[in-house]
Amino acid sequence: MSEITELSRLDLIVGMLKTNTSASIAEIAQACRVSQMTIRRDLQKLVESGQVIRIPGGARIEYWRGAERSFQERLEKMSNAKRQIGAAAAALVADGESVVLDSGTTTLYIARELRARRDVVVFTFSLAVLEELASAEGIRVELTGGVYRPSSHDLIGHAVAKSLASVYASTVIFGAASISFTHGVMVHDPDTQHELLRAGKRKVLVVDSSKIGVEATYRLCGIENCDLIVTDRGISPEHLVRLRQITAVQVAE
């Protein structure tokens, strides 16, 4: 029997833990026909993507997988990769352009890089982005309406959708909880604004490598609906090849 791919192996591990709640590294390695060292690396990726929890000698499924983590906790996760992605994505926005920024933690790093731009209009429902750009002289921030959500320090609700419906910016930059090669771009948040994807000409997805090849709770869009995906150097060669067969991918340096 040939060795299964990393992507299939991660899916198999998650499925195994969903069925059995928990499993030892030895049990998972035997089921996947790979070494225990390989399984340890796989589990680390699944831990970083929020799908499993490590326990002594193995792992168990993350029961609260769809729940919101605190904004600060999510901001600190994969911070170096997000910083690199933020710089690369911000470089796509030229002086005089308009951009819609999502409320994810990666987009906050983008906002920090945009502070030096001139005559740029930023549309957002993220109060974190607003605070970051409030003192930037060359940036005009237009905040949507909505109901405040403390866990993500942003606005949600119909007022956000109504505001975004009247916007058509040069670029929309948005984040996601995962990229699944089966289900597409996915999120954990049922309040995710689908109108975001219609609020600009160019759609740029920013996502760190730990979120690629795994699944979240809700489908946001197809991978092919993204004009560009910006990720970090941690992306596996297999995932990079598969994504580039679907759309353009930029690996941030």
N, C-alpha and C positions, 0 to 999 in steps of 0.2 A: 504494500500500500504506500503510495507517495505521500510525502509530508504535506499537510495542508498549509495554505497561505496564512500569513499573520492575521489578515483581516478575518478570514474564516475562523481562525483559532480564537480570536477575541470574542466573536459572536458565540462560538461554542462554549467558552468559559462563562459568559454572562448567562446563556441558556441553562447551563449546568447548575449555576448558583441559584437561578430563579426556581429551578425544579427542586433542588435539595437544600436551599437556604444557605448552606455553607459546604465547604469541601477543603480537604487538605491539599497542599502543593503536590504531594505524591499522587493523589487520586486524579488531580487535574492533568498532571504530566502524563500519566498512563492513558487517560482518555484522549489526549491530544497527540500522543506518540512523539513527544519531544522531551528535552531534558528539564529537570527541575529549575535550572538556572534560567532557561528560556521562559518558563512559567512565572518566575519571580519578576522578570522584566515585563511580561505581559500584565501581571497584576498591578505593577506600579503605574502603568499607563491607564488602567481601568480605575485605579484609585484617584489619579490626577483628573480624570474626566468625571469623577463623582458617581461612578456606577457601583463600585464595590468598596468594602472596608476590609483592611487586613486584620486578621486575628492570628494568634500564635499558631504557626505551622500551616496557615492557609488563608482563606478569605470567606467573606459572606456578602450577600447582596445588600446594597444600600437601600433600606426601606424608604427613606425619605428623599429618594432620588429626585422627585419632582419639586421638592420644597425649595424656597428661596434661601440661599445662604446670605449672610450679612454682606453689605456692599464692600466693606473694608476687607473681609475675608476673601472675597472674590477678586478684589483689586490686587491683593498680595500674591495670589496664586499665579505662577508662571510670569512673574513681573518682568524679568529680563526679556523674555520672548515678546511680551506685550509692548515693552518699550521699543524694541526693534521694529515690530510691526507698526507701531504708532508713527515712528519716524518715516518709514517707507510709505505708509498710506497718506500721511500729511504732505509728502512730496508730490503727490498726484494732484494736489489742489494749488492752482496758480493764483497769483494776485489778481483781483478783480472778478474772481469766480464766486459761485454760491455752492454751498454744500449742506446736506442734511446729515446730522450725526445722531446715531442711535444712542440709547442710554446705557450700553454695556460698559464694562470696565476698560476694555481695550480702546474704546472710542475716547475715553478720558485721556489716555496717553496721546491720542491723536490731537485732541484739543490743546494739550500742552505744547505740541510741536507747531500748532497753527498760530500761536501767539505772535510770531514774528511776521506774519503775512500782512498785506496791505489791501484795503478795499475788498475784504472778503465778508460775505454774509453767511452766517451759520444758523440754520434752522434746527431746533432740537426740542425734545421734551425731557431732557436730562438737566436737573438742577446742578449736578456736579460739573457738567460741561459749562453751564452758565456761569458758575462761580469761578471756574478756571479762566474763562475768557472775559470776565467782567471788566478787568483793568487793561485789556489789550486794546490799544488805541486804534489799530487798523482793522479791528473786527467788529462787525455789527451782529449781535445775537438776537434772533427772534424766537421767543419761547412760545410754545403752544399753550393752549388752555389744558385743563384736566384736573384730576384728583391726585393729591400728593400720596406717594407710596414710600414710606420711610425705608423699607428694606433695600430698595434700589435707588433711593434718592432721586426719584423721577416722577413724572406725571403719567397717569393712565386714564382710560375712559373714552367716551364718545367725543369729547371736546378735542382730544388729540387727533383722532381720525378726521374730524371736521377741519381742523387747522391744516393737516397734511394734504387734504384733498385740494387745497387751493395753492399748493406749492409745486413748482417744477424746477428743481435746481440743476446745476451742471452735473453734480455727483451726489449719490446717496452712499454713505458708508455705514455698514451695519454689522453687528456681531451675531453669533449663534452659539448654542450650547454644544452642537456637534454637526459633523458632516457624515452622513450615512450613505454608503454607496447603494443601499437598498431603498432608502426612504428620502434621500435628499438632505437639504439644509434643515436642521431641527432645533427646537427650543424647548425649554422646560416651562416657559411662562405662557399660560393661556391668554394673558392680556397683551401679548405681542401685537404690535400694530402692523397689520398686513398692508395698510395704506402707505407705509414707509417705502415699500418697493415701487410704488407708482409715483413717488414724489421727486424723481430726478431722472435725468437721461442715462447716466452711467451708474451701474450698480456694482459696488465694491464690497465684497465680504471680507472681513478681517477675523481670523480665527487662529488660535495657537495650535501647534501640532498635536497636543494631547487630546484635542477634540475631534481629530480626523479618524474615521474608521470606526466610530462608536455611534450609539443612538441616544436620543433624548426622548421627550414625551410627545411633542407635537411637531408636525411637518410645517415648515414655513414656506419653502419653495423648492424647486428643483435646482440641482447644481448648475444646470444649463442656463438658468435664469440669472446667474451672476456673470457680469462681464469680466470680472477679475476677482481672484481670490488671493489675498495677501496672508502668508503664514511665515513661520520661522524655520530655522535650519534643522530643527528636530524632526521634521517630517521624514517619514521613511521613504526610501526610493520607490517602493511599490506604490505607496499612496500618491506620490508625486506624479508618477507615470499615469496612473488611473485618472487623476484629476485633470491632467493636461490633455487627456483624450476627450475631455468634456468641455473645458473652458480654459482661459488663460490663468496661469498661476505665477505669482511673484514670490520668491523666497527672500525675506528681509535679511540683510547682512548686519 
